[in-house]
């Protein structure tokens, strides 16, 4: 696994805003889990807070804040992510605080100065393509079927998940979890507005035009394909109880952070029972997530196992 390159500037304190005040637990957003996994793969220390899209630089969860005395030189070394993309302010104690949203942009910004290793650097061009294809399958396709997460300033000052299964098929469970910080009766009104916007978005995107059985087949096909990939990866390495990785090899790639995020999000979300049932039919998929959780998230509560 690539080593973390030494930065030439002060390493700032990192706060990750996850949308929920639920310390010691995974949250429902696959993108938050993805970012936490990416940080923990590298052993990078961070603290968590709930945060608010109203305070987020791109108006959505997750986002991070970096705090230190030499923030400007750190963000200037962000490679593709220019310093102008960060929201920078001065704290009450005189320290500088830089904020950035979007999990993919955050990973790029922390990789360039060496705080995170480039875990895809060692991959061949062919494997890099496979890595990107797997991430696209999850984030740009499966996302809309059962785990789309997108907090915006048009919605409440915390997290709102956009999804057919969560916001349409299991509306009340999703509303009360996603809008946890909004009191009744305002939560009812905001929930109705969110539902209408989500259904309109899903219809325009295309997912809302399929019936429930069709969407279930699409989801099952994706997870069945991923299960086959993971079974092949597991069989190719010595089974010593350690994590095995989606594309094989001796360490994670960017696709592993994303895949782990999506698997765990489905396993813990009570507003997506159908998706949880689908995943549990593929024991290699759940074992993949369990091994990563046990190694990198020993301080977090694990999801409940199905009763036999």
N, C-alpha and C positions, 0 to 999 in steps of 0.2 A: 504494500500500500504506500502511496506517495507520502513523503514527509512534509510537514507544514514548513513552508519557507519562513525564515526569520524576517520580520518586518524591520524596516529602518527607522520606524517612528514608534512612539509610545503606543502600546496596545490598549485600546479604549475599553471601558466597561460596556457590556452589551445587555440591553433589555429587550426581550421579545414580547410583543403584545399579541395575545392569543385570542382575544375576544370574549373569553369567559374567565371569571374568577374561580378557578377550579384547580388549585395547586395540588400537585402530586397525581394528577390524572391526565390522560390524553383527552384532547377536546375533539369535537365532531368534525372540524375542518381538516381535510386531507392535506391541505397546503401548509397549515401550521405544523402538523405532524411531520410532513416532509422536511420542513426547515429545521425543526428540532433534531430530526435524525441526522441531517447533514452536519449540524453543529456537533452532535455527539460522536459521529463517526470520526471527527478530527480531535475530539477531546477539548473542544472550546467551551470555556465557562460562560454562562449567561444566567440572567435572572428573568422571571416572567411576570407579566402583569396583564390585566384584562384589556386596558386601552379602549379606544373609541375610534371609529371611522371618522368622526368629526375632527379628531386630532391627527389622523393619519395623513401622510403627505399625498397619497393617491386615493384617499377616501375609502380604504378597504383594509381588512384583516387578512393576513398578518402584516405587521410592520415592525421595524426595529428602531431603537435609539442607541447611538454610540455617544458616550460621555467621556471627556478627557480634556487635557490642556493643549493637546496638539492635534485636534481633530482635522483642521484644514489640510495639513500635510498628509494625513491618512486618507481622506476622501479624494485628494488630488491624485493619489496613486491607484485609483479604482479602475484603471484600464478602460473598458468599453463604457463603464458607468461614470459619466463626467460629474465633477463637483457640483455643477449647476442642477443636477437631478436630485441632490440631497436638499432637505430643508434644514437649515442651520440656524441655531439661536444660542443665546448666552443664558446659562442657568443662574439661579439666585446666588450660588456660591462662586460665580465667576468662571466656571468651567464651560466648555463649548459642548453643545448637544447637536448631533446630526441625525436626522430621521430619514428613513427610506422604506417604501412599501413595495409589495409584490415579491413572492418567494424566489422567483427566478432571478429578478434583478438583485435581490439581496445576496444570493449565492454568488453571482458574478462579481458584485462589488466587494465582497469579503475575500474572494479568491485572488483577485489581482494583486493586492498588497501582501499576500502570503498568510493572512489569518486563517484561511481555509486552503487545503491542498486542492489542486486540480486533479480530481480522482479519475477524470476521463482522459488525461494527458497521455497515459500509457497505452490507450486502446488503438487498435488498427483502424483505418478509415472505415472498413466494413463493420466492425463492432460499434464504432461511434454512430453509424447510421442505424444499427439495430437498437442502440440505446435511445436515440432520439425517437425512433418509431414507437418503441414501447411507451415512452413518456407521452407521445402524442395520442396514442390509443387510449390512455388513461385520462389525460387532461382535456382532450378535445373531442372525445367520443363518449366514453363511459361516464365522464363528468356530467353530461346532460341527462343520463339515464337515472342515476341515483345518488350522486354525491357532488353536485355542483355547489360550490361555496363562493359567494361573491357579496361582500359587504359594501354598500355604497352610501353616499351622503343622501340619497333619495329615500333611504330607509332608516330605521332607528339607529341611535348612536352606539350600537354594538353590532353583533354578527347576525346576518340573515343568510340562510342557505337557499339557493335556487335549485330546485330539482323537482322532477315529476313525482318520484316516489315519496320524497319527504314533504314537499310543500303542497302537493295535490292529494296523494293517496293517504297520507297520514298528517293531515293539516294541523289538527289541534295539538298533537304531541310536538310537532316541529315549531309551531307558533310559540308555545309556552317555553320551549327551551331556547330558541333563537332570540326571542324578545324578552328574555328573563329580567332585564333591568327596567322594563317599562311597566308601570302599574296599571291595573284595571281601572276604569274601562278603556283607557287609551290604547292598551294592548290589543283589544278587540278591533278597534277601528284601524290601527296600523296593520294588524294581521290581515284584515280584509283587503286593504290596499295592496299589501305585499302579494297576497294570493292572486289578485287580478293581474298584477304586473307580471308575475311569474308565469301564469298560464298563457298570457299574451306572448311573452318572450319565447316560451317553449313551442307555441304554435308557429311563430315566425321562424324559429330555428329548425323546426321539423319534428322534434321529439314528441310534441303535443299532438301530432297528427296520427300517431300509432295508438292502437288499443293496448290494454294492459298485458295481454298474452304475448303480443308482438314484442313489446319492450322487454318482457321477461326472457324471451328467447334470445334477444340481442345481448342482454346482460349475461345470460348463461353461456353463450358462445364465447364471449370475451374471457370470462373466468375459466372456462374449460381450456381455452388456448393457453392462458397464463399457467394453469396447472400443469399442462404438458411441458411447458418450458422449464418450470421449476423442478419437475420430476427428473428431467434430463440433466439439469444442473446438479441436483443432489446426487444422482447416481454416478456422476463423473468425478466426485471427490470423495476422500476418505471421510466416513461419517464418524466424527469425534464429538458430536454434540454442539459444535460451533455453528454459527450462521453459514448458510450456503447462499450464493448470490445469483441473481436472475440470469446474468450473462456468463456465468461460470467465473473462473479465476479465483484468486486468493483474497480479494477485497471488493468492497462495494463500488458501484458506479452511480452516476446521477439517477439512473433508472431505479436503482434499489431504494433510494430515499423516497422517490415518488410512489413506487409500488407499495412500500411499507406504509406510507401515509394513507393510501386508498384502502388497503386491506384493514388496517386498524380502524379507520373511520367507519367502515361498514360494520365491523364487529362490535363497536361500542354504541352506535347510533340506534336508539330505540324507536326512531321515526322511520327506520328502513328495515322492517322485519323480513320482507321478501328477499332483499339483497343479502342479509345476514344468513338466511337459510340456504341461499345459493352457494355462498362462500364455504359454509360449513360442510357442504357436500364434497369439497375438495380438501382433504386433510393435509396435503402437501402445502397448499397455500396458507392454511392457518399455522402449520408448523414453521414455515418460513418466517411469518410474523412473530411467532412466539420466541424463536431463537434470537432474532434481532432485539426484541423487547428485553429478553432476559439478560443479554449482554450489555446493551447500551442504555436501557431504561429500568435498571433494577430498583430505583427509587419511586417508580410510578406504579399505581395499581394496574393490574392486568384485567382485561375483559373477562366476563364470566364464561366458563365453558358450558356447553350444552349438557343437560342432564341425560344420562343414559338409563 
